[in-house]
Amino acid sequence: MKKIYLLTFSLFALTQLNAQTTYTLTQANSEPMIGDSYASKGVDTSTALPMNITGLNITWNCTDLYDTLAVDTNKYISPSADPNSGNYPGVTMVRSNASGSTYFKSTTNKLELLGLDIAFGGNSANLNYDVNPAVLAQYNMSYGFTNTDAVEGSMTAMSFPGTFTGTVNSSLDGTGTLNLNGLSFTDCSRVKTVQNILFDLNAGITTISGSVDQTTYMFYNSSSKFPIFSYNFFHVVTGVFPDQDQVQIECLANLMIGVKETKQNNVIFKLYPNPANSDISLYFVLAQPETYHVEIVNTLGQIVKTITFNNSQPGIHNEAINTADLGAGIYTVKVSGKNKQGTEKLVIQK
């Protein structure tokens, strides 16, 4: 059975209304730079995901997600820090992770794919778009954007050298709300990329011909430069070996959610709304008088806001916290008392 990888998210986030506006991808807010990094976290699901839904102001409901503890760190490094960058003329940036390296060329309002050195289906593979690179993005991108690009180059797979030709189509095919186990991201824009290539490998006394079809869905939101959620499907045909299908889904690892996640909290609280852009409400219940401290921490581990609720009495509490001074991003909210503490993730959107 195919294994689907996804991410985990927080238990108590509340669903919001469908988005009424769209998020435009610009080079400044969506393209990585050297020095950037992010981690993706895997989860699994037994429910089909609604990737076939397209259009304006729609809702993608991705539910039944549970943690697989798979984490991958992606780092964007300079070409001089990668020993194979010389094979990709014009490279300006390299993404490095556990699967290998990806080589990009960034110019004004354009991002191109120059090559990949990857582990694929139990084997290593290399694609070098040295004849025709693949245009991945042409900024600015909003709903209705589409671009088809011819690609061509050299490759190595299963230690056999070869060549490939094909097409890459990128489109911004949907905007709206992405719901992940109850955590709602409004004003999302989804980019769909379809790559179809035909290849010929020189296996000595014979030629192995085949195809690779890859479809990727990436969801963007103002809370992060990187896709908050992405779905990858690969289909490989060789005619010599059995066809291979692979599904991988990535999401930001610091979006810790999940109705099926084992929580270590002994202070149970809710944040609403989440995502937020100004005031949030902190809901919690006390069984006895207690002083509670609230810390909001950014992704660098810096405490950006502290609040103390002195001598709170038993009962249900609803405390307002102003977040207007916080920039867009993902934060950790820590609530602690004398002997108890708990944490939840908070997404700020502007």
Buried (B, 14 or more C-beta within 10 A) or exposed (E): EEEBBBBBBBBBBEBBEBBEEBBBBBBEBBBBEBEBBBBBBBBBBEEEBEBEBBEEBBBBBBEBBBBBEBEBEBBBBEBEEBEBBEBBEBBBBBBBBEBBBBBBBBEEEBBBBBBBBBEBBEEBBBBBBBEBBBBBBBBBBEBEBEBEBEBBBBBBBBEBEBBBBBBBBBBBBBBBBBBBBBBBBBBBBBBBBBBBBEBBBEBEEEEBBBBBBBBBBBBBBBBBBBBBBBBBBBBBBBEEEEEBEBBBBBBBBBBBBBBBBEBEBEBBBBBBBBBBBEEBBBBBEBEEEBEBBBBBBBEEEEEBBEBEBEEBEEEEBEBEBEBEEBEBBBBBBBBBBEEEBBBBBBBBBE
